[in-house]
């Protein structure tokens, strides 16, 4: 945040006063006696006005102890005194005004940083090559303002030189970058050169941001260099003395968790999203996406924790969550690209990352024990990361189900099945279905219920009703049903907001004006602030003063309409038909879920199961009326395996429809054979359809019809 001119002036003068008054104080204890002696000599020289000679003494002290932050302070202050002396010699008038003018020229700006390598190198060469302290100050502040954290590679490079003054200026330059230098400096702690590591410790100690504590503790526990270890412990004692009660392993994972759950942690809006790393002794960065940067930063900390305990279960759990969070974020970006479009460069960029992301999702989980994956699922649920939970459940299904029947369902999976997010609940139910438990379990009825909800997605428009009153919920559900819309309910505004972000999204959202926890306006504001729900049409169900509600909530630009409780269902259907007139019929994500649900039911129908599949039969028949072939083919297979005779009329209609594609026609004929072979007398319409199929020009349709007729009439 920028300060006003007056505040900056006052702050600058106050800072000047503070700097000048500390010169008369003594040097604190708890430092080496030879370092203390040099600092005392430097202070004497400074009080005599010999600022340059004083700076030399302070730099000698730093040569003896590179992490002595008092010495670093005095080097900085001696520089300020030299600037004051120059101002007194070369300028007339108020020295404070002159200093304030200098600070205005070099003031930091909150803006995007320029990554011009040539300009950065020129600025650093000027900074390190100049002997004029005023020019040095102008140069470093301007460079920090212009390039910010991208000065760090050049500054770190100079930590390795033997000349003390260069190393000191490098450390001071880092402190001017301040908090933004912390993340790259924590990577520098991995450097093989102790001199460079000591310089990084000195800068972190001076910046005094406790985000460096976990990495400093890691260094203290992992290094064999006693000087480096002592410096790290000294810095820790200054930054957070209480950290001595925690291990580096614990601190690293705690901070990784902070990155995982808090997108704003250690993130400045003016930064490009970059991840810092040390490669062959050189600090560098790689560009990444803003939506994955925190997961990549957390990964560095988790890797450090695993280096201390490679079998540590807590680190492995965080590792699974964090890696699958990266995949979930990637999938969300791809989905958004498909739905809303983007330039070709963005598309190419995402496609280039596909192989790495697929490896994260489909290769990595196989290396993890089931216990770690289940714990990761619990962690994702605890952290309210439903998209991560969905990917963890998928990984469990892929890597640990393998078509074998399980004896019992893990508690975390049962918990996921009850989760408020429909996507999590469905994915958990699907996973349990493929595990096909050998005996009944708590929540087994919920498994089929969730799978059938997934089937509904393909067969009808879907609404979310947010209503605290049970009467409002029942009324809305009935009204929507008569308008050919299936609805799901949320009892509070906040629950509704969270559920609306489920996948697949609802087609419409209905909000009652009588909510228990927030106003409809609050709910609407939250829904419109999220990319996943900003375009979903919203209806406010008015109960009472309709004119007032209409004036309060109607917003055509935001697709918000007010409807009366007394609205005729046919009129509402007309409104909805008009609303979706230009909407493509291919609702891809809904159909994907529905097809998965039908395939899960088909899997259960071909095996001995504890589930009562009769509960799913009518839902499967409803799906046959849908126009999407992928879902209908899966439903045909499930109904055929179940032998559900009430599906016969719908299957016959599919076979008689001249527009039916070959794969669906084959699936319907096969299902008819499976169903009719389990009953007694065969309906004449079925025989007619099969005979017609045998005469069809398609070889596959002929084969399917003949096979089905053979099942119905053995020995044909």
ZASETI-813732 format. One line per 8 residues: number of its first residue (from 1); their letters; for each residue x, y, z of C-alpha. Coordinates in nm, 2 decimals. Example, Ala and Ser with C-alpha at 12.3 -4.5 7.8 and 13.67 -1.06 7.14 Angstrom:
REM ZASETI-813732
1) as) 1.23 -0.45 0.78 | 1.37 -0.11 0.71 .
//
This chain:
REM ZASETI-813732
1) xxxxxxxx) 0.00 0.00 0.00 | 0.14 0.34 -0.09 | 0.18 0.61 0.17 | 0.07 0.96 0.10 | 0.34 1.23 0.05 | 0.29 1.37 0.40 | 0.30 1.03 0.57 | 0.61 0.93 0.37 .
9) xxxxxxxx) 0.78 1.25 0.48 | 0.70 1.20 0.84 | 0.80 0.84 0.83 | 1.13 0.92 0.66 | 1.22 1.19 0.92 | 1.13 0.96 1.20 | 1.34 0.68 1.05 | 1.63 0.92 1.02 .
17) xxxxxxxx) 1.59 1.03 1.38 | 1.59 0.67 1.50 | 1.90 0.58 1.29 | 2.09 0.87 1.43 | 2.00 0.81 1.79 | 2.10 0.45 1.80 | 2.46 0.53 1.71 | 2.52 0.65 2.07 .
25) xxxxxxxx) 2.40 0.32 2.22 | 2.63 0.03 2.31 | 2.65 -0.31 2.14 | 2.44 -0.59 2.30 | 2.60 -0.89 2.46 | 2.59 -1.25 2.34 | 2.84 -1.21 2.06 | 3.20 -1.30 2.01 .
33) xxxxxxxx) 3.44 -1.07 2.19 | 3.64 -0.99 1.88 | 3.33 -0.90 1.69 | 3.21 -0.68 1.98 | 3.55 -0.50 1.99 | 3.53 -0.42 1.62 | 3.17 -0.29 1.65 | 3.27 -0.07 1.95 .
41) xxxxxxxx) 3.56 0.07 1.74 | 3.33 0.14 1.45 | 3.08 0.32 1.68 | 3.36 0.54 1.81 | 3.47 0.63 1.45 | 3.10 0.69 1.36 | 3.06 0.94 1.65 | 3.37 1.12 1.53 .
49) xxxxxxxx) 3.21 1.16 1.18 | 3.44 0.90 1.02 | 3.15 0.70 0.86 | 3.36 0.54 0.59 | 3.62 0.41 0.83 | 3.35 0.30 1.07 | 3.19 0.10 0.78 | 3.53 -0.08 0.73 .
57) xxxxxxxx) 3.53 -0.19 1.10 | 3.17 -0.32 1.07 | 3.26 -0.51 0.76 | 3.56 -0.66 0.94 | 3.32 -0.78 1.21 | 3.11 -0.94 0.94 | 3.42 -1.12 0.81 | 3.45 -1.29 1.15 .
65) xxxxxxxx) 3.08 -1.36 1.18 | 2.88 -1.34 0.85 | 2.55 -1.38 1.04 | 2.60 -1.10 1.30 | 2.29 -0.90 1.23 | 2.41 -0.61 1.46 | 2.71 -0.57 1.24 | 2.49 -0.58 0.93 .
73) xxxxxxxx) 2.28 -0.31 1.09 | 2.58 -0.09 1.15 | 2.70 -0.13 0.80 | 2.36 0.00 0.68 | 2.36 0.28 0.92 | 2.71 0.39 0.84 | 2.59 0.42 0.48 | 2.31 0.65 0.59 .
81) xxxxxxxx) 2.56 0.86 0.78 | 2.78 0.89 0.47 | 2.47 1.00 0.26 | 2.40 1.27 0.53 | 2.75 1.39 0.51 | 2.73 1.42 0.13 | 2.41 1.61 0.16 | 2.56 1.85 0.41 .
89) xxxxxxxx) 2.86 1.91 0.19 | 2.68 1.94 -0.14 | 2.34 2.09 -0.06 | 2.21 2.38 0.14 | 1.89 2.38 0.33 | 1.72 2.13 0.55 | 1.90 1.80 0.55 | 1.59 1.61 0.64 .
97) xxxxxxxx) 1.41 1.75 0.33 | 1.70 1.65 0.12 | 1.70 1.29 0.26 | 1.33 1.27 0.21 | 1.37 1.37 -0.15 | 1.62 1.09 -0.20 | 1.39 0.84 -0.04 | 1.10 0.96 -0.27 .
105) xxxxxxxx) 1.32 0.90 -0.57 | 1.40 0.55 -0.46 | 1.05 0.46 -0.31 | 0.94 0.10 -0.38 | 0.64 0.06 -0.60 | 0.38 -0.22 -0.57 | 0.37 -0.34 -0.93 | 0.47 -0.62 -1.16 .
113) xxxxxxxx) 0.85 -0.67 -1.18 | 1.05 -0.64 -1.50 | 1.26 -0.95 -1.58 | 1.50 -0.79 -1.82 | 1.82 -0.98 -1.77 | 2.04 -0.71 -1.93 | 1.89 -0.43 -1.72 | 1.92 -0.65 -1.41 .
121) xxxxxxxx) 2.29 -0.72 -1.48 | 2.36 -0.35 -1.55 | 2.19 -0.24 -1.22 | 2.38 -0.50 -1.02 | 2.71 -0.41 -1.18 | 2.65 -0.05 -1.10 | 2.55 -0.13 -0.74 | 2.86 -0.35 -0.67 .
129) xxxxxxxx) 3.10 -0.14 -0.87 | 3.02 0.21 -0.74 | 3.22 0.36 -0.45 | 2.97 0.64 -0.40 | 2.74 0.54 -0.11 | 2.47 0.77 -0.23 | 2.48 0.62 -0.58 | 2.48 0.27 -0.43 .
137) xxxxxxxx) 2.16 0.35 -0.24 | 1.98 0.51 -0.53 | 2.08 0.21 -0.75 | 1.97 -0.07 -0.52 | 1.64 0.09 -0.43 | 1.56 0.17 -0.79 | 1.66 -0.19 -0.89 | 1.44 -0.33 -0.62 .
145) xxxxxxxx) 1.15 -0.11 -0.73 | 1.21 -0.21 -1.10 | 1.30 -0.57 -1.07 | 1.22 -0.68 -0.72 | 1.28 -1.05 -0.64 | 1.44 -1.11 -0.98 | 1.76 -0.95 -0.85 | 1.80 -1.26 -0.62 .
153) xxxxxxxx) 2.00 -1.48 -0.86 | 2.26 -1.21 -0.92 | 2.28 -1.13 -0.55 | 2.32 -1.49 -0.45 | 2.59 -1.54 -0.70 | 2.79 -1.26 -0.53 | 2.76 -1.43 -0.19 | 3.02 -1.68 -0.32 .
161) xxxxxxxx) 3.30 -1.42 -0.38 | 3.58 -1.39 -0.13 | 3.57 -1.01 -0.10 | 3.38 -0.91 0.22 | 3.24 -0.58 0.09 | 3.08 -0.75 -0.21 | 2.92 -1.02 0.01 | 2.79 -0.75 0.26 .
169) xxxxxxxx) 2.64 -0.55 -0.02 | 2.47 -0.87 -0.15 | 2.31 -0.94 0.18 | 2.20 -0.58 0.22 | 2.05 -0.59 -0.12 | 1.85 -0.89 -0.02 | 1.72 -0.72 0.29 | 1.59 -0.44 0.07 .
177) xxxxxxxx) 1.38 -0.69 -0.12 | 1.25 -0.79 0.23 | 0.98 -1.05 0.26 | 0.98 -1.13 -0.11 | 1.33 -1.26 -0.07 | 1.23 -1.52 0.19 | 1.12 -1.80 -0.05 | 1.42 -1.79 -0.28 .
185) xxxxxxxx) 1.65 -1.76 0.03 | 1.51 -2.08 0.18 | 1.61 -2.26 -0.14 | 1.96 -2.11 -0.10 | 2.00 -2.29 0.23 | 2.04 -2.60 0.02 | 2.36 -2.46 -0.14 | 2.68 -2.67 -0.11 .
193) xxxxxxxx) 2.90 -2.36 -0.03 | 2.89 -2.28 0.34 | 2.98 -1.92 0.27 | 2.67 -1.88 0.05 | 2.45 -2.05 0.31 | 2.58 -1.82 0.59 | 2.50 -1.52 0.37 | 2.15 -1.65 0.32 .
201) xxxxxxxx) 2.11 -1.70 0.69 | 2.23 -1.35 0.76 | 1.97 -1.21 0.52 | 1.69 -1.42 0.66 | 1.78 -1.32 1.01 | 1.78 -0.95 0.91 | 1.45 -0.97 0.72 | 1.30 -1.15 1.03 .
209) xxxxxxxx) 1.00 -1.32 0.85 | 0.91 -1.64 1.04 | 0.81 -1.81 0.72 | 1.19 -1.90 0.71 | 1.17 -2.09 1.04 | 1.09 -2.44 0.90 | 1.37 -2.43 0.64 | 1.62 -2.29 0.90 .
217) xxxxxxxx) 1.52 -2.58 1.14 | 1.57 -2.82 0.85 | 1.92 -2.68 0.79 | 2.01 -2.70 1.16 | 1.91 -3.07 1.17 | 2.06 -3.18 0.84 | 2.39 -3.00 0.81 | 2.72 -3.15 0.93 .
225) xxxxxxxx) 2.89 -2.81 0.93 | 2.90 -2.69 1.29 | 2.94 -2.32 1.19 | 2.64 -2.33 0.97 | 2.44 -2.52 1.23 | 2.53 -2.26 1.49 | 2.43 -1.98 1.26 | 2.10 -2.14 1.18 .
233) xxxxxxxx) 2.02 -2.20 1.55 | 2.11 -1.84 1.63 | 1.88 -1.72 1.36 | 1.60 -1.95 1.49 | 1.65 -1.81 1.84 | 1.59 -1.46 1.71 | 1.30 -1.54 1.47 | 1.10 -1.78 1.68 .
241) xxxxxxxx) 1.25 -1.92 2.01 | 0.95 -2.15 2.05 | 1.04 -2.34 1.74 | 1.30 -2.53 1.94 | 1.01 -2.73 2.08 | 0.92 -2.86 1.73 | 1.12 -3.08 1.48 | 1.20 -2.96 1.13 .
249) xxxxxxxx) 0.97 -3.24 1.00 | 0.67 -3.10 1.19 | 0.74 -2.74 1.10 | 0.79 -2.82 0.73 | 0.47 -3.01 0.71 | 0.28 -2.74 0.90 | 0.40 -2.48 0.65 | 0.32 -2.71 0.36 .
257) xxxxxxxx) -0.03 -2.73 0.49 | -0.05 -2.36 0.51 | 0.04 -2.33 0.14 | -0.21 -2.62 0.06 | -0.51 -2.45 0.22 | -0.43 -2.08 0.19 | -0.39 -1.94 -0.17 | -0.27 -1.61 -0.04 .
265) xxxxxxxx) 0.01 -1.74 0.19 | 0.34 -1.59 0.09 | 0.19 -1.46 -0.23 | 0.19 -1.11 -0.36 | -0.04 -1.00 -0.64 | 0.24 -0.82 -0.81 | 0.46 -1.13 -0.84 | 0.47 -1.34 -1.15 .
273) xxxxxxxx) 0.38 -1.70 -1.04 | 0.73 -1.85 -1.02 | 0.88 -2.13 -0.82 | 1.24 -2.09 -0.70 | 1.50 -2.37 -0.71 | 1.87 -2.43 -0.67 | 2.03 -2.60 -0.97 | 2.40 -2.68 -0.99 .
281) xxxxxxxx) 2.47 -2.42 -0.73 | 2.28 -2.14 -0.90 | 1.95 -1.99 -0.79 | 1.68 -1.98 -1.06 | 1.31 -1.98 -1.11 | 1.06 -2.14 -1.34 | 0.73 -1.99 -1.45 | 0.42 -2.17 -1.35 .
289) xxxxxxxx) 0.04 -2.11 -1.33 | -0.11 -1.90 -1.06 | -0.35 -2.18 -0.97 | -0.07 -2.43 -0.90 | 0.21 -2.22 -0.76 | 0.12 -2.28 -0.39 | 0.11 -2.66 -0.45 | 0.45 -2.65 -0.61 .
297) xxxxxxxx) 0.59 -2.45 -0.31 | 0.43 -2.69 -0.07 | 0.60 -2.98 -0.27 | 0.94 -2.83 -0.19 | 0.87 -2.83 0.18 | 0.73 -3.19 0.17 | 1.04 -3.30 -0.02 | 1.25 -3.15 0.25 .
305) xxxxxxxx) 1.05 -3.33 0.52 | 1.08 -3.66 0.33 | 1.46 -3.61 0.32 | 1.46 -3.62 0.70 | 1.22 -3.92 0.72 | 1.15 -4.08 0.39 | 0.91 -4.33 0.55 | 0.72 -4.06 0.75 .
313) xxxxxxxx) 0.35 -4.13 0.71 | 0.25 -3.77 0.77 | 0.47 -3.64 0.49 | 0.35 -3.92 0.25 | -0.01 -3.83 0.32 | 0.06 -3.46 0.25 | 0.25 -3.56 -0.06 | -0.05 -3.76 -0.20 .
321) xxxxxxxx) -0.29 -3.47 -0.13 | -0.06 -3.21 -0.27 | 0.03 -3.40 -0.59 | -0.34 -3.48 -0.66 | -0.43 -3.12 -0.59 | -0.20 -3.03 -0.87 | -0.38 -3.27 -1.10 | -0.72 -3.14 -0.99 .
329) xxxxxxxx) -0.61 -2.78 -1.05 | -0.49 -2.88 -1.40 | -0.81 -3.06 -1.48 | -1.01 -2.76 -1.37 | -0.80 -2.54 -1.60 | -0.85 -2.77 -1.89 | -1.23 -2.79 -1.83 | -1.25 -2.41 -1.81 .
337) xxxxxxxx) -1.06 -2.39 -2.14 | -1.30 -2.63 -2.31 | -1.61 -2.45 -2.17 | -1.51 -2.09 -2.23 | -1.23 -2.11 -2.49 | -0.89 -1.95 -2.48 | -0.61 -1.85 -2.71 | -0.41 -2.11 -2.89 .
345) xxxxxxxx) -0.10 -2.04 -2.68 | -0.29 -2.13 -2.36 | -0.42 -2.44 -2.51 | -0.07 -2.55 -2.63 | 0.07 -2.47 -2.29 | -0.18 -2.70 -2.12 | -0.14 -2.98 -2.37 | 0.23 -2.97 -2.32 .
353) xxxxxxxx) 0.18 -3.05 -1.95 | -0.07 -3.33 -2.01 | 0.18 -3.62 -1.99 | 0.33 -3.50 -1.66 | -0.01 -3.45 -1.51 | -0.14 -3.79 -1.62 | 0.17 -3.95 -1.46 | 0.08 -3.77 -1.14 .
361) xxxxxxxx) -0.27 -3.91 -1.14 | -0.23 -4.25 -1.29 | 0.13 -4.36 -1.21 | 0.21 -4.20 -0.87 | -0.08 -4.35 -0.67 | 0.04 -4.71 -0.75 | 0.35 -4.64 -0.54 | 0.15 -4.55 -0.23 .
369) xxxxxxxx) 0.01 -4.80 0.02 | -0.37 -4.81 0.06 | -0.34 -4.68 0.41 | -0.16 -4.36 0.29 | -0.43 -4.30 0.02 | -0.71 -4.34 0.27 | -0.54 -4.10 0.51 | -0.50 -3.86 0.22 .
377) xxxxxxxx) -0.87 -3.88 0.15 | -0.94 -3.79 0.51 | -0.70 -3.50 0.49 | -0.87 -3.37 0.18 | -1.21 -3.39 0.35 | -1.08 -3.22 0.66 | -0.92 -2.94 0.45 | -1.24 -2.89 0.26 .
385) xxxxxxxx) -1.08 -2.97 -0.08 | -1.35 -3.17 -0.25 | -1.18 -3.17 -0.59 | -0.87 -3.33 -0.43 | -1.09 -3.58 -0.25 | -1.24 -3.68 -0.58 | -0.90 -3.75 -0.73 | -0.78 -3.94 -0.42 .
393) xxxxxxxx) -1.09 -4.16 -0.44 | -1.03 -4.22 -0.81 | -0.67 -4.32 -0.73 | -0.80 -4.56 -0.47 | -1.04 -4.71 -0.72 | -0.77 -4.75 -0.99 | -0.48 -4.88 -0.78 | -0.64 -5.08 -0.50 .
401) xxxxxxxx) -0.97 -5.22 -0.62 | -0.86 -5.43 -0.91 | -1.19 -5.60 -0.94 | -1.15 -5.79 -0.61 | -1.43 -5.81 -0.36 | -1.35 -5.64 -0.03 | -1.45 -5.75 0.31 | -1.52 -5.41 0.46 .
409) xxxxxxxx) -1.53 -5.05 0.35 | -1.28 -4.81 0.49 | -1.42 -4.54 0.73 | -1.28 -4.25 0.52 | -1.46 -4.38 0.21 | -1.79 -4.41 0.41 | -1.73 -4.06 0.53 | -1.67 -3.93 0.18 .
417) xxxxxxxx) -2.00 -4.10 0.07 | -2.18 -3.88 0.32 | -2.00 -3.56 0.22 | -2.20 -3.26 0.13 | -2.03 -3.22 -0.21 | -2.22 -3.43 -0.46 | -1.91 -3.50 -0.67 | -1.73 -3.65 -0.37 .
425) xxxxxxxx) -2.04 -3.85 -0.26 | -2.09 -3.99 -0.61 | -1.72 -4.08 -0.66 | -1.71 -4.25 -0.33 | -2.03 -4.45 -0.40 | -1.89 -4.55 -0.75 | -1.56 -4.67 -0.58 | -1.75 -4.87 -0.33 .
433) xxxxxxxx) -1.97 -5.03 -0.60 | -1.66 -5.15 -0.79 | -1.52 -5.29 -0.46 | -1.85 -5.48 -0.42 | -1.83 -5.54 -0.05 | -1.89 -5.90 0.07 | -2.13 -5.80 0.34 | -2.37 -5.52 0.44 .
441) xxxxxxxx) -2.22 -5.21 0.59 | -2.34 -4.88 0.74 | -2.45 -4.65 0.46 | -2.50 -4.92 0.20 | -2.83 -4.76 0.10 | -2.65 -4.43 0.04 | -2.43 -4.60 -0.22 | -2.71 -4.68 -0.46 .
449) xxxxxxxx) -2.88 -4.35 -0.39 | -2.57 -4.15 -0.49 | -2.52 -4.36 -0.80 | -2.88 -4.31 -0.90 | -2.84 -3.93 -0.85 | -2.55 -3.95 -1.10 | -2.79 -4.13 -1.35 | -3.04 -3.84 -1.31 .
457) xxxxxxxx) -2.78 -3.60 -1.44 | -2.83 -3.73 -1.79 | -3.20 -3.76 -1.79 | -3.33 -3.42 -1.69 | -3.25 -3.06 -1.61 | -3.11 -3.04 -1.25 | -3.20 -2.77 -1.00 | -3.05 -2.68 -0.66 .
465) xxxxxxxx) -3.31 -2.56 -0.41 | -3.18 -2.35 -0.12 | -3.45 -2.34 0.14 | -3.44 -2.36 0.52 | -3.81 -2.44 0.55 | -3.91 -2.80 0.48 | -4.24 -2.67 0.33 | -4.04 -2.45 0.09 .
473) xxxxxxxx) -3.82 -2.75 -0.01 | -4.12 -2.97 -0.07 | -4.31 -2.70 -0.26 | -4.00 -2.62 -0.48 | -3.93 -2.99 -0.55 | -4.29 -3.05 -0.66 | -4.31 -2.74 -0.87 | -3.98 -2.82 -1.05 .
481) xxxxxxxx) -4.08 -3.18 -1.10 | -4.40 -3.08 -1.28 | -4.17 -2.86 -1.50 | -3.95 -3.16 -1.58 | -3.67 -3.06 -1.35 | -3.51 -3.28 -1.09 | -3.41 -3.09 -0.78 | -3.16 -3.14 -0.49 .
489) xxxxxxxx) -3.20 -2.95 -0.16 | -2.97 -2.75 0.07 | -3.11 -2.63 0.40 | -2.89 -2.33 0.45 | -2.74 -2.06 0.23 | -2.38 -2.16 0.30 | -2.46 -2.53 0.23 | -2.62 -2.42 -0.09 .
497) xxxxxxxx) -2.32 -2.22 -0.20 | -2.09 -2.51 -0.13 | -2.31 -2.76 -0.30 | -2.36 -2.54 -0.61 | -1.99 -2.58 -0.68 | -2.02 -2.96 -0.71 | -1.97 -3.13 -1.04 | -2.17 -3.15 -1.26 .
505) xxxxxxxx) -2.31 -2.81 -1.19 | -2.69 -2.75 -1.16 | -2.88 -2.60 -1.45 | -3.07 -2.36 -1.22 | -3.06 -2.25 -0.86 | -3.38 -2.17 -0.67 | -3.34 -1.96 -0.35 | -3.61 -1.91 -0.09 .
513) xxxxxxxx) -3.65 -1.57 0.06 | -3.67 -1.73 0.41 | -3.32 -1.85 0.48 | -3.20 -1.91 0.83 | -2.84 -1.80 0.80 | -2.81 -1.53 0.53 | -3.01 -1.33 0.29 | -3.07 -1.43 -0.07 .
521) xxxxxxxx) -2.86 -1.13 -0.18 | -2.56 -1.28 0.02 | -2.61 -1.61 -0.15 | -2.63 -1.46 -0.49 | -2.32 -1.25 -0.43 | -2.12 -1.56 -0.34 | -2.25 -1.76 -0.63 | -2.16 -1.49 -0.88 .
529) xxxxxxxx) -1.81 -1.45 -0.73 | -1.71 -1.81 -0.83 | -1.63 -1.91 -1.18 | -1.82 -2.24 -1.14 | -2.15 -2.07 -1.06 | -2.13 -1.72 -1.20 | -2.34 -1.82 -1.51 | -2.60 -2.05 -1.36 .
537) xxxxxxxx) -2.95 -1.89 -1.38 | -3.10 -1.81 -1.04 | -3.47 -1.80 -0.94 | -3.57 -1.63 -0.61 | -3.89 -1.79 -0.48 | -4.10 -1.50 -0.34 | -4.33 -1.56 -0.05 | -4.52 -1.25 0.04 .
545) xxxxxxxx) -4.45 -0.91 -0.12 | -4.37 -1.01 -0.47 | -4.32 -0.65 -0.60 | -4.07 -0.58 -0.33 | -3.88 -0.91 -0.39 | -3.88 -0.84 -0.76 | -3.74 -0.49 -0.71 | -3.47 -0.62 -0.47 .
553) xxxxxxxx) -3.34 -0.93 -0.65 | -3.42 -0.91 -1.02 | -3.10 -0.86 -1.23 | -3.11 -0.95 -1.59 | -2.74 -0.90 -1.64 | -2.67 -1.16 -1.36 | -2.95 -1.39 -1.47 | -3.15 -1.35 -1.15 .
561) xxxxxxxx) -3.53 -1.37 -1.17 | -3.80 -1.36 -0.91 | -4.09 -1.61 -0.93 | -4.41 -1.63 -0.72 | -4.50 -1.94 -0.52 | -4.83 -1.95 -0.71 | -4.66 -1.97 -1.06 | -4.81 -2.23 -1.29 .
569) xxxxxxxx) -4.57 -2.52 -1.36 | -4.64 -2.49 -1.73 | -4.55 -2.13 -1.72 | -4.23 -2.21 -1.53 | -4.15 -2.48 -1.79 | -4.20 -2.22 -2.06 | -3.95 -1.99 -1.89 | -3.70 -2.27 -1.86 .
577) xxxxxxxx) -3.74 -2.38 -2.22 | -3.67 -2.02 -2.33 | -3.38 -2.00 -2.09 | -3.21 -2.30 -2.24 | -3.32 -2.25 -2.60 | -2.97 -2.18 -2.71 | -2.80 -2.43 -2.48 | -2.64 -2.72 -2.66 .
585) xxxxxxxx) -2.79 -3.05 -2.58 | -2.45 -3.21 -2.53 | -2.41 -3.16 -2.15 | -2.08 -3.34 -2.15 | -2.00 -3.35 -1.78 | -2.35 -3.46 -1.68 | -2.34 -3.74 -1.94 | -1.99 -3.85 -1.82 .
593) xxxxxxxx) -2.12 -3.89 -1.47 | -2.44 -4.07 -1.58 | -2.24 -4.31 -1.80 | -2.01 -4.39 -1.51 | -2.31 -4.46 -1.29 | -2.47 -4.69 -1.54 | -2.14 -4.88 -1.59 | -2.11 -4.92 -1.21 .
601) xxxxxxxx) -2.46 -5.06 -1.19 | -2.39 -5.30 -1.48 | -2.07 -5.42 -1.30 | -2.28 -5.50 -0.98 | -2.55 -5.66 -1.19 | -2.30 -5.92 -1.33 | -2.19 -6.02 -0.98 | -2.33 -6.14 -0.65 .
609) xxxxxxxx) -2.40 -5.82 -0.46 | -2.53 -5.70 -0.12 | -2.70 -5.41 -0.29 | -3.06 -5.41 -0.38 | -3.03 -5.32 -0.75 | -3.41 -5.30 -0.78 | -3.38 -4.95 -0.64 | -3.18 -4.85 -0.95 .
617) xxxxxxxx) -3.40 -5.01 -1.22 | -3.65 -4.73 -1.28 | -3.37 -4.47 -1.29 | -3.20 -4.67 -1.56 | -3.52 -4.69 -1.76 | -3.55 -4.31 -1.73 | -3.20 -4.28 -1.87 | -3.30 -4.47 -2.18 .
625) xxxxxxxx) -3.52 -4.18 -2.28 | -3.22 -3.95 -2.29 | -3.07 -3.87 -2.63 | -2.70 -3.93 -2.54 | -2.59 -4.27 -2.68 | -2.29 -4.31 -2.44 | -2.53 -4.31 -2.14 | -2.80 -4.52 -2.30 .
633) xxxxxxxx) -2.56 -4.79 -2.41 | -2.43 -4.83 -2.06 | -2.79 -4.83 -1.93 | -2.88 -5.10 -2.18 | -2.60 -5.32 -2.05 | -2.71 -5.27 -1.68 | -3.08 -5.34 -1.75 | -2.99 -5.65 -1.95 .
641) xxxxxxxx) -2.78 -5.78 -1.67 | -3.06 -5.72 -1.42 | -3.32 -5.88 -1.65 | -3.56 -5.59 -1.58 | -3.87 -5.66 -1.79 | -4.02 -5.31 -1.75 | -3.74 -5.18 -1.96 | -3.86 -5.37 -2.27 .
649) xxxxxxxx) -4.09 -5.10 -2.41 | -3.81 -4.84 -2.40 | -3.57 -5.08 -2.56 | -3.81 -5.16 -2.84 | -3.86 -4.79 -2.91 | -3.49 -4.75 -2.94 | -3.47 -5.04 -3.19 | -3.76 -4.91 -3.40 .
657) xxxxxxxx) -3.62 -4.55 -3.42 | -3.47 -4.51 -3.77 | -3.23 -4.25 -3.62 | -3.07 -4.49 -3.37 | -2.69 -4.53 -3.43 | -2.55 -4.88 -3.47 | -2.37 -4.91 -3.13 | -2.69 -4.82 -2.94 .
665) xxxxxxxx) -2.90 -5.04 -3.16 | -2.67 -5.34 -3.09 | -2.68 -5.26 -2.71 | -3.06 -5.25 -2.71 | -3.10 -5.57 -2.90 | -2.85 -5.74 -2.67 | -3.04 -5.62 -2.36 | -3.37 -5.74 -2.50 .
673) xxxxxxxx) -3.22 -6.09 -2.54 | -3.08 -6.09 -2.19 | -3.41 -5.96 -2.04 | -3.65 -6.19 -2.23 | -3.44 -6.50 -2.18 | -3.51 -6.48 -1.80 | -3.89 -6.46 -1.83 | -4.17 -6.68 -1.96 .
681) xxxxxxxx) -4.36 -6.59 -2.27 | -4.20 -6.34 -2.51 | -4.38 -6.02 -2.61 | -4.46 -6.02 -2.98 | -4.31 -5.67 -3.03 | -3.98 -5.81 -2.91 | -3.99 -6.10 -3.16 | -4.08 -5.85 -3.43 .
689) xxxxxxxx) -3.79 -5.62 -3.35 | -3.54 -5.91 -3.34 | -3.67 -6.04 -3.68 | -3.63 -5.69 -3.82 | -3.28 -5.67 -3.69 | -3.18 -6.00 -3.85 | -3.28 -5.84 -4.19 | -3.08 -5.52 -4.12 .
697) xxxxxxxx) -2.79 -5.43 -4.35 | -2.54 -5.40 -4.06 | -2.35 -5.71 -3.98 | -2.32 -5.61 -3.61 | -2.69 -5.55 -3.58 | -2.77 -5.89 -3.76 | -2.54 -6.07 -3.51 | -2.69 -5.90 -3.20 .
705) xxxxxxxx) -3.04 -5.97 -3.32 | -2.96 -6.34 -3.40 | -2.78 -6.39 -3.07 | -3.07 -6.25 -2.87 | -3.33 -6.45 -3.06 | -3.12 -6.76 -2.99 | -3.13 -6.68 -2.62 | -3.51 -6.65 -2.63 .
713) xxxx) -3.56 -6.95 -2.85 | -3.29 -7.21 -2.77 | -3.22 -7.45 -3.05 | -3.32 -7.21 -3.32 .
//
